[in-house]
C-alpha cells in the first residue's frame, strides 16, 4: 500500500515536517509494511523554505538583516545552483514568530525593511539569479513601503543596481488585493493585533501609496492583482516595482515536488492543517492537494488501459467546521485530531498535538 502524507503546518504548534512524521508513525503502527512518502508542504507562508528545500534541494545560506522592529537577526535563504534560483520565506525575516506577544498589538509600527537587506545581499552574491519569494505569515502590514525605502537607501550608499538585477516570482498564500474590504489591512491586520482605528490608518496608508506609486510608474497599478495583499501588501510592492510574476504558492510547491508523478499510483493521500472549514476550499493547502491528487489519478488512467481506483483522500485538522462541505468537495475522511473537551492550551502543546495526530491516523488506518 502506497501512502503519501502532505500535511501543512499547525501554526504556532507544529511544522509541516513534524506533523508529517507524527502521521507516518501512526500509519506504520497500524500497517508496518506500508510504503509511506512524507512531503513537507507550504503555500508560501511559514515552512516555505523547508518545503522547497526538501523538494528542490540546494544550499541554505544565512545573512544579516533586521526584523520588523529593525533589530538585527540572521535570516536564511535557499540557493539552488543548477537553476540559479534563490528562495526566500518572508516569515523568516518579517514573520509573527519573530515578535513577542505585546509587539503584535501595533502592526502600524512594524516594517518590511529586513526584506530589503536580504534582497540586496542576494543581488550581490548571485547576479542574474531568479528569486522566488514565499509570502505569508508576516507581522507587517506596510504595503512594502519599508522594503522599498531601504532598497533606495542601499542604492544610494552601495549602488547595488550596478549589478544585474534578478527576476522575481511571488508565491502567495492568499489572493487578496491590496486595498478594500478583502485587502491586506481590513482582512488580515486584525489577526495581527490591529485595533479598528489602526486598521483604518493602515488602509489609508496603502491606498495613498498605491495612488503615488501608480503615478511614479506611469500608470502601472498592481494593487488589484492576485497576491497583492499577501504578507501585508508586500506582494503588491514586488509586482509594482520588481515586475514580479505571481503564482499561488501551493501550485508552485506541487510543481517543485513532482507531486503528480508521486501521487498517480498512490492508494491513500493524507493532508491536513490547523483549522479546516469552508475557507479550506478557497485555495488553502489541503484543497490544493485534493485537486492535484484527483488530477494525477485522472491523467494516469488516461495514459494506461488498466484503470486504477482513485486514492482515498483524508483531511485531518486541529479544529474542524463545515464538515459536510469538505466531504462534498471530495475528502473521504475529515477528522479532528483532538478529543472532545480538550482546552486550547492543551491542544497547542507540541507533545499533545504529535500524540493526537499519531493516534488519529492509527485509528483511521
C-alpha positions as CSV (number, residue, x, y, z in Angstrom):
1,X,0.0,0.0,0.0
2,X,1.4,3.4,-1.1
3,X,0.6,6.3,1.2
4,X,1.5,10.0,0.6
5,X,1.5,12.4,3.6
6,X,1.5,16.1,2.9
7,X,0.2,18.0,5.9
8,X,0.5,21.7,6.3
9,X,1.9,23.2,9.5
10,X,-0.3,23.7,12.5
11,X,0.5,27.3,13.1
12,X,2.1,28.1,16.4
13,X,2.3,24.4,17.2
14,X,3.8,22.0,14.6
15,X,5.8,22.4,11.5
16,X,4.7,20.6,8.4
17,X,7.6,18.1,8.8
18,X,6.7,17.4,12.4
19,X,3.0,16.8,11.5
20,X,4.0,14.5,8.7
21,X,6.3,12.4,10.9
22,X,3.6,12.1,13.5
23,X,1.1,10.8,10.9
24,X,3.7,8.5,9.4
25,X,4.3,6.9,12.9
26,X,0.5,6.4,13.1
27,X,0.4,4.7,9.7
28,X,3.3,2.4,10.4
29,X,2.0,1.3,13.8
30,X,-1.2,0.1,12.1
31,X,0.4,-1.1,8.9
32,X,4.2,-1.7,9.2
33,X,4.6,-2.9,5.6
34,X,3.1,0.3,4.0
35,X,5.2,2.4,1.7
36,X,5.0,5.9,3.2
37,X,6.2,9.1,1.4
38,X,6.2,12.3,3.5
39,X,6.3,15.6,1.7
40,X,6.7,18.8,3.8
41,X,4.3,21.3,2.2
42,X,3.7,25.1,2.2
43,X,1.7,27.6,0.2
44,X,4.3,30.3,0.6
45,X,3.8,31.0,4.3
46,X,5.5,29.5,7.3
47,X,7.6,26.5,6.4
48,X,8.1,27.5,2.8
49,X,11.9,27.3,2.9
50,X,11.8,23.8,4.5
51,X,9.2,22.6,2.0
52,X,11.2,23.9,-1.0
53,X,14.5,22.6,0.3
54,X,13.0,19.1,0.7
55,X,11.5,19.3,-2.8
56,X,14.2,21.1,-4.9
57,X,17.4,20.7,-2.9
58,X,20.0,23.4,-2.8
59,X,22.0,25.0,-0.1
60,X,20.9,27.2,2.9
61,X,22.8,30.5,3.4
62,X,22.4,32.9,6.3
63,X,22.8,36.7,6.1
64,X,22.4,39.7,8.4
65,X,19.1,41.6,8.2
66,X,16.6,43.2,10.5
67,X,13.3,42.0,11.9
68,X,10.0,44.0,11.8
69,X,11.2,46.1,14.8
70,X,14.6,46.8,12.9
71,X,16.5,44.6,15.3
72,X,19.5,42.7,13.8
73,X,18.8,39.0,13.0
74,X,20.3,36.2,10.9
75,X,18.0,35.2,8.0
76,X,18.2,32.0,6.0
77,X,17.6,31.7,2.2
78,X,17.9,28.8,-0.2
79,X,20.0,28.9,-3.3
80,X,19.6,26.1,-5.9
81,X,22.7,26.3,-8.1
82,X,21.5,24.3,-11.1
83,X,18.6,26.6,-11.9
84,X,20.3,29.7,-10.3
85,X,17.2,30.3,-8.1
86,X,17.1,31.8,-4.7
87,X,14.1,31.0,-2.4
88,X,13.0,33.4,0.4
89,X,10.5,32.9,3.1
90,X,9.1,36.2,4.2
91,X,8.1,34.8,7.6
92,X,11.8,34.2,8.4
93,X,12.5,37.9,8.2
94,X,9.3,39.8,8.9
95,X,7.2,37.0,10.5
96,X,4.9,36.9,13.5
97,X,7.2,34.3,15.1
98,X,10.0,36.9,15.5
99,X,7.9,39.0,17.9
100,X,6.7,38.6,21.5
101,X,3.0,38.9,22.1
102,X,3.0,42.6,23.1
103,X,4.6,43.7,19.8
104,X,1.8,42.1,17.9
105,X,-0.6,44.7,19.1
106,X,0.9,47.5,17.0
107,X,1.4,46.4,13.4
108,X,1.4,50.0,12.2
109,X,4.9,50.3,13.8
110,X,6.3,47.2,12.1
111,X,8.2,47.4,8.8
112,X,9.3,45.2,6.0
113,X,12.8,46.8,5.8
114,X,14.5,43.5,6.5
115,X,13.4,42.1,3.2
116,X,15.5,44.8,1.5
117,X,18.6,43.7,3.5
118,X,18.0,40.2,2.3
119,X,17.4,41.1,-1.3
120,X,20.5,43.3,-1.6
121,X,22.7,40.6,-0.3
122,X,21.2,38.1,-2.7
123,X,21.6,40.5,-5.6
124,X,25.3,40.9,-4.8
125,X,26.0,37.2,-4.2
126,X,24.0,35.8,-7.1
127,X,23.8,38.2,-10.1
128,X,21.2,37.4,-12.7
129,X,19.6,34.8,-10.5
130,X,15.8,34.2,-10.2
131,X,14.3,35.0,-6.8
132,X,11.1,33.2,-5.6
133,X,9.6,34.9,-2.5
134,X,7.2,32.9,-0.3
135,X,4.7,35.3,1.0
136,X,2.7,34.6,4.2
137,X,2.9,34.7,8.0
138,X,4.1,38.3,8.1
139,X,3.7,40.6,11.1
140,X,3.9,43.7,8.9
141,X,1.1,45.4,7.0
142,X,3.1,48.3,5.4
143,X,2.4,47.6,1.7
144,X,6.1,47.0,1.2
145,X,7.0,50.7,1.9
146,X,9.7,49.7,4.4
147,X,11.3,47.4,1.8
148,X,11.3,50.0,-0.9
149,X,12.7,52.7,1.4
150,X,15.6,50.6,2.4
151,X,16.3,49.5,-1.2
152,X,16.5,53.1,-2.2
153,X,18.8,53.9,0.7
154,X,21.1,51.0,-0.1
155,X,21.2,52.0,-3.7
156,X,22.4,55.5,-2.7
157,X,25.1,54.1,-0.4
158,X,26.2,51.0,-2.3
159,X,25.0,51.4,-5.9
160,X,23.8,47.8,-5.9
161,X,21.8,48.4,-9.1
162,X,25.2,48.4,-10.9
163,X,25.0,44.6,-10.6
164,X,22.5,42.7,-12.9
165,X,19.1,42.6,-11.2
166,X,17.3,39.2,-10.7
167,X,13.9,38.3,-11.9
168,X,11.2,37.7,-9.4
169,X,8.2,35.4,-8.7
170,X,6.0,35.8,-5.7
171,X,4.4,32.6,-4.3
172,X,1.4,33.9,-2.4
173,X,-0.7,32.2,0.2
174,X,-3.7,34.5,-0.3
175,X,-5.0,36.0,-3.5
176,X,-6.4,39.2,-1.8
177,X,-5.9,42.7,-3.3
178,X,-4.0,45.4,-1.6
179,X,-7.0,47.6,-0.5
180,X,-10.7,47.3,0.2
181,X,-12.9,45.0,2.3
182,X,-10.8,42.0,1.4
183,X,-7.4,43.9,1.3
184,X,-4.3,43.5,3.4
185,X,-5.4,45.8,6.2
186,X,-9.1,45.1,6.7
187,X,-8.8,41.4,6.2
188,X,-5.6,40.5,7.9
189,X,-4.4,43.3,10.2
190,X,-6.9,42.5,12.9
191,X,-5.4,39.0,13.1
192,X,-2.0,40.7,13.7
193,X,-3.4,42.7,16.7
194,X,-4.6,45.9,15.0
195,X,-7.4,47.9,16.5
196,X,-10.3,49.2,14.4
197,X,-8.6,52.6,14.3
198,X,-5.3,51.2,13.4
199,X,-6.8,49.1,10.6
200,X,-8.2,52.4,9.0
201,X,-4.7,54.0,9.3
202,X,-3.1,51.1,7.5
203,X,-5.8,51.1,4.9
204,X,-5.4,54.8,4.1
205,X,-1.6,54.4,4.0
206,X,-1.9,51.6,1.5
207,X,-4.4,53.4,-0.7
208,X,-2.3,56.6,-0.8
209,X,0.8,54.6,-1.5
210,X,-1.0,52.9,-4.4
211,X,-2.0,56.3,-5.9
212,X,1.5,57.7,-5.6
213,X,3.3,54.6,-7.0
214,X,0.9,54.4,-9.9
215,X,1.8,57.9,-10.8
216,X,5.5,57.2,-10.4
217,X,5.3,54.1,-12.7
218,X,3.4,55.9,-15.5
219,X,0.0,54.3,-14.7
220,X,1.2,50.8,-13.8
221,X,-1.1,49.6,-11.0
222,X,-0.7,46.1,-9.5
223,X,-2.9,46.8,-6.4
224,X,-5.7,44.6,-7.5
225,X,-3.7,41.6,-8.8
226,X,-4.0,38.3,-7.0
227,X,-1.4,38.2,-4.2
228,X,-1.1,42.0,-3.9
229,X,-2.4,41.8,-0.3
230,X,-0.2,38.9,0.7
231,X,2.3,39.4,3.5
232,X,0.7,42.7,4.5
233,X,0.9,44.1,1.0
234,X,4.4,43.1,0.3
235,X,3.2,41.2,-2.8
236,X,2.0,44.5,-4.2
237,X,5.4,46.1,-3.8
238,X,7.1,43.2,-5.6
239,X,4.7,43.3,-8.5
240,X,4.6,47.1,-8.7
241,X,8.4,47.8,-8.6
242,X,10.1,44.4,-9.3
243,X,7.7,43.3,-12.1
244,X,7.4,40.1,-10.2
245,X,5.3,37.2,-11.6
246,X,2.6,36.0,-9.3
247,X,1.6,32.4,-8.7
248,X,-0.3,30.5,-5.9
249,X,2.3,29.1,-3.5
250,X,0.7,25.7,-3.4
251,X,0.8,25.4,-7.2
252,X,4.5,26.2,-7.3
253,X,5.2,23.6,-4.5
254,X,3.2,21.0,-6.4
255,X,5.4,21.6,-9.4
256,X,8.7,21.6,-7.5
257,X,7.9,18.5,-5.5
258,X,6.7,16.5,-8.6
259,X,3.6,15.7,-6.6
260,X,1.6,14.5,-9.6
261,X,4.1,11.7,-10.5
262,X,4.3,10.5,-7.0
263,X,0.6,10.5,-6.4
264,X,-0.6,8.9,-9.6
265,X,-0.3,5.3,-8.2
266,X,-1.0,6.2,-4.5
267,X,-3.6,4.3,-2.6
268,X,-4.1,7.0,0.1
269,X,-3.2,10.7,0.4
270,X,-3.3,12.3,3.8
271,X,-3.3,16.0,4.2
272,X,-4.2,18.5,6.9
273,X,-3.9,21.8,8.6
274,X,-4.5,23.5,11.9
275,X,-8.1,24.5,11.2
276,X,-10.3,23.1,8.5
277,X,-13.5,24.8,7.4
278,X,-15.2,26.3,4.3
279,X,-12.1,28.6,3.9
280,X,-10.1,25.5,3.2
281,X,-11.9,25.3,-0.2
282,X,-10.7,28.8,-1.2
283,X,-7.3,27.6,-2.1
284,X,-5.6,26.5,1.1
285,X,-3.0,23.7,1.1
286,X,-5.4,20.7,1.7
287,X,-7.7,21.8,-1.2
288,X,-4.6,22.1,-3.5
289,X,-3.6,18.6,-2.5
290,X,-7.1,17.3,-3.1
291,X,-7.3,18.8,-6.7
292,X,-3.7,17.7,-7.6
293,X,-4.3,14.1,-6.4
294,X,-7.5,13.8,-8.4
295,X,-5.8,15.3,-11.5
296,X,-2.9,12.9,-11.1
297,X,-5.2,9.9,-10.9
298,X,-7.2,11.0,-13.9
299,X,-4.1,11.6,-16.0
300,X,-2.6,8.2,-15.1
301,X,-5.9,6.4,-16.1
302,X,-6.0,8.3,-19.4
303,X,-2.4,7.2,-20.1
304,X,-3.0,3.5,-19.3
305,X,-5.5,0.9,-20.4
306,X,-5.7,-0.6,-16.9
307,X,-8.0,1.6,-14.7
308,X,-6.9,2.2,-11.1
309,X,-9.2,3.2,-8.3
310,X,-8.9,6.8,-7.1
311,X,-6.8,7.1,-4.0
312,X,-8.6,7.7,-0.7
313,X,-8.2,11.3,0.4
314,X,-8.1,12.1,4.2
315,X,-8.1,15.5,5.8
316,X,-7.1,15.9,9.5
317,X,-7.1,19.2,11.5
318,X,-6.9,20.5,15.0
319,X,-10.3,22.1,14.5
320,X,-13.0,21.0,12.0
321,X,-16.0,23.0,10.9
322,X,-18.3,22.8,7.8
323,X,-17.5,19.0,7.6
324,X,-20.3,18.4,5.1
325,X,-18.9,20.9,2.7
326,X,-15.5,19.4,2.9
327,X,-16.7,15.9,2.2
328,X,-18.8,17.1,-0.7
329,X,-15.6,18.7,-2.1
330,X,-14.1,15.2,-2.3
331,X,-12.4,14.4,1.0
332,X,-13.3,10.8,2.1
333,X,-12.5,11.4,5.7
334,X,-12.5,14.7,7.6
335,X,-11.4,14.3,11.2
336,X,-10.3,16.4,14.1
337,X,-7.3,15.1,15.9
338,X,-8.4,16.5,19.2
339,X,-10.5,14.6,21.7
340,X,-13.7,16.3,23.0
341,X,-13.4,18.9,25.8
342,X,-9.7,19.5,25.3
343,X,-8.7,23.0,26.1
344,X,-6.9,25.2,23.5
345,X,-3.8,25.4,25.7
346,X,-3.7,21.6,25.9
347,X,-4.3,21.2,22.1
348,X,-1.5,23.7,21.3
349,X,1.2,21.8,23.2
350,X,3.6,20.2,20.7
351,X,3.7,16.8,22.5
352,X,-0.1,16.6,22.7
353,X,-0.5,17.5,19.0
354,X,2.0,14.9,17.9
355,X,0.4,12.2,20.0
356,X,-3.1,13.2,18.8
357,X,-2.1,13.1,15.1
358,X,-0.4,9.7,15.6
359,X,-3.4,8.2,17.4
360,X,-5.9,9.6,15.0
361,X,-4.1,8.2,11.9
362,X,-3.6,4.9,13.6
363,X,-7.3,4.6,14.4
364,X,-8.3,5.6,10.8
365,X,-5.9,3.0,9.3
